[in-house]
């Protein structure tokens, strides 16, 4: 049985990995006060940062049912027996609902839609795990199961310069409790069961990055797992801090089985703002062999 794997652009998977596994990526949408873009890939992080720093409002929206339906039909017509479609948290976007509607329209028995309750490489590692099994010929149920298990194991932490962007987008969750002191702190947040929650508050950006490092290390239990953790560090307009954070975590977790450093796109970036840095830690890695064929 052949299974096609579909995800959305908020996985922020490196292009080489998308190509290697043949993952189908559905782009989400972004618009500004003056222009509407068909997908976030045509509105890069540099353009986003420029607009946000000029005080321009940037809004995002999920993919349409028709876009998912077209992707599912294309996969099945290309010879796939089944489709696994795995997406960002349904608490943050209606994307997964659109995917489910499309699946019911196209072939409900052949398409399995998963709400990862995650985002960025928390979603991306689950996609990679599923794609690896799919390439090996696993059945749809097995591919879906590993995606759900991997997504549930990830820890996602991030630091923002201000909560204002999250507040504007309505994605602030329990972090709203920090709004009253937002000017005096650099909030540390985490994604818990698909929802953005407040984690801690620190006084400076450098302290926030150091605390992210410590929390990431603490998220990897010393259980003698056969494979080291997978790590991803994301940022928007903060490449130096992201590289430093990744390097420091890898030094403290020398057994890392994978490490991705990337800048987020507009769908996530519009809600966290310039200067944000985040980390995704997946204990035990995503590949059952502990080996990845990539050097990103």
C-alpha positions as CSV (number, residue, x, y, z in Angstrom):
1,X,0.0,0.0,0.0
2,X,1.3,3.5,-0.8
3,X,0.4,6.4,1.4
4,X,0.8,10.1,0.4
5,X,1.6,12.5,3.1
6,X,0.2,16.0,3.1
7,X,0.8,18.9,5.5
8,X,0.6,22.7,5.5
9,X,3.2,25.4,5.2
10,X,3.4,26.0,9.0
11,X,5.5,22.9,9.4
12,X,8.4,24.9,8.0
13,X,10.1,21.8,6.7
14,X,13.4,22.4,4.9
15,X,12.8,22.1,1.2
16,X,15.3,19.3,0.8
17,X,13.3,17.1,3.1
18,X,10.0,17.9,1.4
19,X,11.5,16.9,-1.9
20,X,13.2,13.8,-0.5
21,X,9.9,12.3,0.8
22,X,7.6,13.8,-1.7
23,X,5.5,15.5,0.9
24,X,2.7,17.7,-0.5
25,X,2.6,21.1,1.3
26,X,-0.5,23.2,1.2
27,X,0.3,26.9,1.7
28,X,-1.6,29.0,4.1
29,X,-2.6,32.6,3.2
30,X,-1.5,36.0,4.2
31,X,-2.6,39.6,3.5
32,X,-1.6,43.1,4.4
33,X,-3.7,46.3,4.6
34,X,-3.0,46.9,0.9
35,X,-2.4,43.5,-0.7
36,X,-3.6,39.9,-0.5
37,X,-1.1,37.2,-1.3
38,X,-2.2,33.8,-2.6
39,X,0.1,32.0,-0.1
40,X,2.7,32.7,2.5
41,X,5.6,31.4,0.4
42,X,5.2,34.5,-1.8
43,X,5.5,36.8,1.3
44,X,8.8,36.0,2.9
45,X,10.1,36.6,6.4
46,X,12.0,39.7,5.3
47,X,8.9,41.3,3.8
48,X,6.9,40.3,6.8
49,X,9.4,41.9,9.2
50,X,9.5,45.1,7.2
51,X,5.7,45.4,7.3
52,X,5.4,44.7,11.0
53,X,8.1,47.1,11.9
54,X,6.4,49.8,9.9
55,X,3.3,49.2,12.0
56,X,1.3,47.6,9.1
57,X,-1.3,45.0,10.0
58,X,-0.7,41.5,8.6
59,X,-3.4,38.9,8.8
60,X,-3.4,35.2,8.0
61,X,-5.9,32.6,7.0
62,X,-6.0,28.9,6.5
63,X,-6.1,27.0,3.2
64,X,-9.5,26.5,1.5
65,X,-11.4,23.2,1.3
66,X,-10.9,23.3,-2.5
67,X,-7.1,23.4,-2.1
68,X,-7.1,20.4,0.1
69,X,-9.5,18.5,-2.2
70,X,-7.3,19.2,-5.2
71,X,-4.2,17.9,-3.4
72,X,-6.0,14.7,-2.2
73,X,-7.4,14.0,-5.7
74,X,-3.9,14.6,-7.2
75,X,-2.3,12.2,-4.7
76,X,-4.9,9.4,-5.3
77,X,-4.8,9.9,-9.1
78,X,-1.0,9.6,-9.0
79,X,-1.4,6.1,-7.5
80,X,-1.6,6.5,-3.7
81,X,-3.9,4.1,-2.0
82,X,-4.3,6.4,1.0
83,X,-3.5,9.9,2.2
84,X,-2.4,11.1,5.6
85,X,-3.0,14.9,6.0
86,X,-1.4,16.3,9.2
87,X,-1.8,19.9,10.2
88,X,-1.2,22.6,12.7
89,X,-3.2,22.8,15.9
90,X,-6.9,23.2,15.4
91,X,-6.8,25.6,18.4
92,X,-4.8,28.0,16.3
93,X,-6.3,27.7,12.9
94,X,-9.3,26.3,11.0
95,X,-6.9,24.5,8.6
96,X,-7.5,21.1,10.0
97,X,-11.3,21.6,9.8
98,X,-11.0,22.5,6.1
99,X,-8.9,19.4,5.5
100,X,-11.5,17.2,7.2
101,X,-14.3,18.7,5.0
102,X,-12.2,18.0,1.9
103,X,-11.5,14.5,3.0
104,X,-15.2,13.8,3.4
105,X,-15.9,15.2,-0.1
106,X,-13.1,13.3,-1.9
107,X,-12.6,9.8,-0.3
108,X,-13.4,9.6,3.4
109,X,-12.3,6.0,3.7
110,X,-8.9,6.6,2.0
111,X,-7.9,9.9,3.7
112,X,-7.0,10.3,7.4
113,X,-6.7,13.8,8.8
114,X,-4.6,14.4,11.9
115,X,-4.7,17.5,14.2
116,X,-1.1,17.6,15.4
117,X,-2.0,19.9,18.3
118,X,1.4,21.4,17.4
119,X,3.1,23.7,14.9
120,X,6.4,24.5,13.2
121,X,8.8,21.6,13.5
122,X,6.6,20.1,16.3
123,X,4.4,19.4,13.3
124,X,7.3,18.9,11.0
125,X,9.0,16.1,12.9
126,X,5.6,14.3,13.0
127,X,5.4,14.7,9.2
128,X,8.9,13.3,8.7
129,X,8.2,10.3,10.9
130,X,5.0,9.6,8.9
131,X,6.8,10.1,5.6
132,X,9.6,7.8,6.5
133,X,7.1,5.0,7.3
134,X,5.1,5.7,4.2
135,X,8.2,5.4,2.0
136,X,8.8,2.0,3.6
137,X,5.3,0.8,2.5
138,X,3.4,1.1,5.9
139,X,-0.4,1.1,5.9
140,X,-2.4,4.3,6.4
141,X,-3.3,3.4,10.0
142,X,0.3,2.8,11.0
143,X,1.5,6.0,9.3
144,X,-1.2,8.0,11.0
145,X,-0.4,6.4,14.4
146,X,3.2,7.4,14.3
147,X,2.4,10.9,13.3
148,X,0.1,11.3,16.3
149,X,2.6,9.8,18.7
150,X,5.5,11.9,17.5
151,X,3.4,15.1,17.6
152,X,2.4,14.4,21.2
153,X,6.0,13.9,22.4
154,X,7.3,17.3,21.3
155,X,7.9,20.3,23.6
156,X,7.5,23.7,22.0
157,X,8.8,26.8,23.8
158,X,9.3,30.3,22.6
159,X,10.1,33.8,23.6
160,X,8.6,37.0,22.1
161,X,9.6,40.6,22.4
162,X,6.0,41.6,22.9
163,X,2.6,40.0,23.3
164,X,1.0,42.5,21.1
165,X,1.0,40.4,17.9
166,X,-0.5,37.4,19.7
167,X,-3.1,39.7,21.2
168,X,-4.1,41.2,17.9
169,X,-4.4,37.8,16.3
170,X,-6.5,36.3,19.1
171,X,-4.0,33.5,19.7
172,X,-2.8,34.5,23.1
173,X,-4.5,31.8,25.2
174,X,-3.6,31.9,28.9
175,X,-0.7,34.2,28.2
176,X,-3.2,37.1,28.4
177,X,-2.5,37.0,32.1
178,X,0.9,38.6,31.3
179,X,-0.4,41.5,29.3
180,X,-0.5,43.9,32.2
181,X,3.3,43.6,32.7
182,X,4.2,43.0,29.1
183,X,6.3,46.2,28.8
184,X,8.6,45.2,31.6
185,X,9.2,41.5,30.6
186,X,10.1,39.2,27.8
187,X,7.5,36.5,28.0
188,X,8.4,32.8,27.7
189,X,5.5,30.8,26.3
190,X,4.8,27.2,25.4
191,X,2.3,25.3,23.3
192,X,0.4,22.9,25.5
193,X,-2.2,20.6,23.9
194,X,-2.4,22.9,21.0
195,X,-2.9,26.1,23.0
196,X,-0.5,28.9,23.8
197,X,0.2,29.1,27.5
198,X,2.3,31.3,29.6
199,X,5.4,29.6,30.9
200,X,7.6,32.2,32.6
201,X,8.6,35.8,32.5
202,X,12.1,37.2,32.4
203,X,13.5,40.7,32.3
204,X,15.8,40.7,29.2
205,X,16.1,39.1,25.8
206,X,19.4,37.5,26.7
207,X,17.9,36.0,29.9
208,X,15.0,34.7,27.8
209,X,17.3,32.9,25.4
210,X,19.3,31.4,28.3
211,X,16.1,30.2,29.9
212,X,14.9,28.7,26.6
213,X,18.2,26.7,26.5
214,X,17.7,25.4,30.0
215,X,14.1,24.5,29.5
216,X,14.9,22.7,26.3
217,X,17.6,20.6,28.0
218,X,15.2,19.8,30.9
219,X,12.6,18.6,28.4
220,X,14.8,15.6,27.5
221,X,14.5,13.0,30.3
222,X,17.6,10.9,31.1
223,X,15.8,7.6,30.4
224,X,18.4,5.8,28.3
225,X,16.4,6.2,25.1
226,X,18.0,4.4,22.2
227,X,18.2,7.6,20.1
228,X,19.0,11.2,20.9
229,X,16.5,14.0,20.7
230,X,15.6,15.9,17.6
231,X,15.9,19.7,17.9
232,X,14.6,22.6,16.0
233,X,15.2,26.3,16.6
234,X,13.0,28.8,14.9
235,X,13.1,32.6,14.8
236,X,11.8,35.7,13.1
237,X,14.5,38.3,12.3
238,X,16.8,36.9,15.0
239,X,19.3,34.6,13.2
240,X,22.2,35.2,15.6
241,X,20.2,34.4,18.7
242,X,18.8,31.3,17.0
243,X,22.2,30.0,15.9
244,X,23.6,30.6,19.3
245,X,20.7,28.9,21.0
246,X,20.9,25.8,18.7
247,X,24.7,25.6,19.3
248,X,24.4,25.8,23.0
249,X,21.6,23.2,23.2
250,X,23.6,20.8,21.0
251,X,26.6,21.2,23.3
252,X,24.5,20.2,26.3
253,X,22.7,17.5,24.4
254,X,25.5,16.0,22.3
255,X,23.4,13.0,21.3
256,X,21.0,15.1,19.1
257,X,19.8,12.9,16.3
258,X,18.7,15.9,14.2
259,X,18.9,19.7,14.3
260,X,17.0,22.2,12.2
261,X,17.5,26.0,12.4
262,X,15.0,28.0,10.3
263,X,13.1,31.3,10.1
264,X,9.4,31.0,10.3
265,X,7.1,32.3,7.6
266,X,4.3,34.8,7.7
267,X,1.5,32.6,9.1
268,X,3.4,32.1,12.4
269,X,5.6,35.2,12.2
270,X,2.7,37.6,12.0
271,X,1.5,36.3,15.4
272,X,4.8,36.3,17.3
273,X,6.6,39.3,15.8
274,X,10.2,40.2,15.0
275,X,12.9,39.1,17.4
276,X,11.0,36.0,18.5
277,X,13.0,32.8,19.1
278,X,11.5,29.3,19.7
279,X,12.7,25.8,20.2
280,X,11.2,22.4,19.5
281,X,12.5,19.4,21.4
282,X,11.5,15.8,20.5
283,X,13.0,13.2,23.0
284,X,14.0,10.1,21.2
285,X,14.0,11.8,17.8
286,X,11.6,11.1,15.0
287,X,13.3,8.3,13.1
288,X,13.3,4.9,14.6
289,X,16.8,4.2,13.3
290,X,18.2,7.3,15.0
291,X,19.8,8.3,11.7
292,X,18.6,11.1,9.4
293,X,19.8,11.4,5.8
294,X,20.0,15.2,6.0
295,X,22.5,17.9,6.8
296,X,20.6,21.1,6.8
